[in-house]
């Protein structure tokens, strides 16, 4: 995957005044309401330490920049090492799900890895994320698996890595970006984060809000922060 192919990417394409336009409590809640109806929002509880496998160095650098940009939007630190895991945000890029079977020690990090690979293959999935949480519910690790199928391979590498950084910064609903992606193309041609998604990220990392929440009323607090930050 070559980071020089096609366009640039950035964390946001509009100013904060427009960031919350069109958002109401239902729209905010939808970002964190899962297919089974449960609500869960969680943010990182420790500095993010990213590492990537399966991509070339220019793309790896683009991914680091994307993670740093999204973390900066959230006001959350990125560090050089995690004292427990070394790296706590791991990206695995591959062409076929079967490739993960050859990654040493991965089955110790991901319980039930082999059945999971079978389900991903059967579903034709091109990405999957596994999160780990601290006792308070905040994110302590994320393992992101990205299969570069025809759909993803057709996108600029900068857009792919920005999208992955966005989807790892919070525990989003499994339906959050099913009908509308997190990214959009600005008039300049750059791939940017949709302003309402950027607004939700900024609000979710406000220190007055909890690191994790399961009550749908949390969406009202998010909306209040979004409007206050405009």
N, C-alpha and C positions, 0 to 999 in steps of 0.2 A: 504494500500500500504506500503510495507516494504522496506526501503532503503537498507537493507542488502542483497537483492536478486540480485545476478549476476553482478559482475564487478564494475569498478570504472569509473569515468568520470572526464575530465579536459577541460579547455577552449581551448587548442590548442595542437597539437601533433608535430608540426614542427617549426623550427626557422623562423624568419622574412625574411631571404633571399629567402625562397621558397614560402612565403605567397602569392605573387602576380603572381606566375607562371601560365601562361595560361590565365590570365585575359586581356581582351581588353575592349574598351569603351562599346561595345555592351553587353558584359557579365556583366559588372558593371551595366549598365542601366537596364538590365533584372531583377535585384534584386528589382527595385523600379518602374517598368512599369506594371501597372495593366491590367486586362483583357480588360478593355475598351480603352486601349491605353494611358491613362493619366499617367504622371510621378509624383510621390510624395515621397520624402524622408524626414523624420522628426526624430529628436533625442530628448532625455529627456532635458527639460529646467530647471529642479530642481532636487535636490537629490532624489534618489529612496528609497522608504520606503516599503518593501514588507511585505505581510501577506498572510497566506494560510489557507484554510478551507477544511475539508474533508479528511485529511491525518493524519497519526500518527506522533508522535513527532520526531522519527528518520528521517522520510522522510521530515518533515518540516525543520529539521536542514540541510538536504542535499540540499533542495531547497534554503535556505538562503545562503548556501555556493556557490551554482551554480550562484545565482544572484550576489553575491559579486565578484566571479571570472570573470564573464562576464563584470560587471561594471568596475572592475580593468583593464581588457583588454581595455576597452573604455577610461579609465582615468576619469571615472565619479564617483561622490561620492554616497555612500549608507548611509542613516541616520536612526536614531531611530524613528523619527516622522516627519510628514508633518504638517505645521501649519494650513493648510486649511482642509485636509481630515483625518489627523492622519496617515493613510497608503494610498499610492497612486498607489501601484502595488498589486492588489488583485487577488489571484489565488483561484478558486473554483474547487475542484475535486469531481466528482460525478459518479454514475453508470447509471443514467438515466436523460435525460434532464428535466423531470417532477419534479425532486427534487428541481430545482431552484425556482419553484413556491412557495415553502415553506420558502424561505429565506426572513426574515422580511426586508422591506424597499428596496429590490433590484429593484423593479419596479420604484422607485424614482431615482435610479442611472442610470438605463438602460431604456431609453424611448422605448415604443412599445415592452416591454419584452415578452408579451404573444404571439403576432404574430411571434416574433423571435424564441421562443421555438418551435413553430409549424414548422417553416421552417427548423430548425436544425434537428428536429426529422424526417421530411420527407426526408431530404437529407442524413440521416445516418451519420451526421458529428460527429467527436470525439473531436473537439476543435473549439473555437471561441474566438476572442479578440475584445474588444471595447476600443478605445482610446479616450481620451479627450485632448484638446490642449489649450495652452495659446494664447493670442492675436497675438503673433508673429509667431504662427504656431508650436512651440515646444511642445513636449509631456508633459502634466502635470499629467496624470493619465492613467492607463491601467487596465482593468478588463479582466482576462483570465479565460475562462471556459473550463474545460478538462473532457470529458466523458471517463472513463476508460473502453473502449470496449475491445474485444479480442485482437485487434492489439496492443493497448497500454499496456494492461496487460501482454503481452508476452515479453515486453522489460524490461531490468533492470531499477529499479526505478531511479538510478543515471542518466541514459540516458534520461528518461522522464523529469526529473526536469531540466537538462541542456538544453534540447531542448526548454522547455518553457521559460527559462531565455533568451536564444538567440532570440527567436521570440518576446520577449517583449522589447528588448533593442533598437530596431529601428522600425519605421513603414515600414515594408517590403511590397512588392507587394503581392497580394493574390496568385500569381503564383510563387513566389520566390523559394519555396521548393517543388513544385508539382512533378517535375521530378527527382530531386536530393536532398536528405535530407541535412540539415545543419550539421549533425553529421556523423562521420565515425568511424570505429574501427581501432585503431593503431595496429602495429605488436605485441605489448605487451598484447593486448586484451582489453585495456582501450578504452572507448568511448570518442572521442575527437571532438572538433569543426574542421570542414574542414578548412584548412589554408587560402583558398581564402575568406571564410566567415569571419574569424577572421580579415583578412586584410581590408575588407570592413568596419567592425565595427570600427576598429582603425582609419581608414581614416575619416569616417563620423563624428567622435567626435573631429577631429582636430579643434582647436579654430579658424583657419582662414576661415573655411567653415561656411555657415549659419546654423542655427538650423533647418530650414525647407526650402525645395526647390521644385519647381514645374516645372522648366525648364529642359528638357532632357540634356542640356549642363552641368548641375551639375555633371553628370556621368563622364565627361571629367576631371573635377576638382577632383573628387574622385580618378580617376585613376592616376592622377598626384601625389596626396598625397600618394597613395599606393606605387608607384614607388620610391617616395622620402623616404618613411619610411623603404624600404627594406635595 
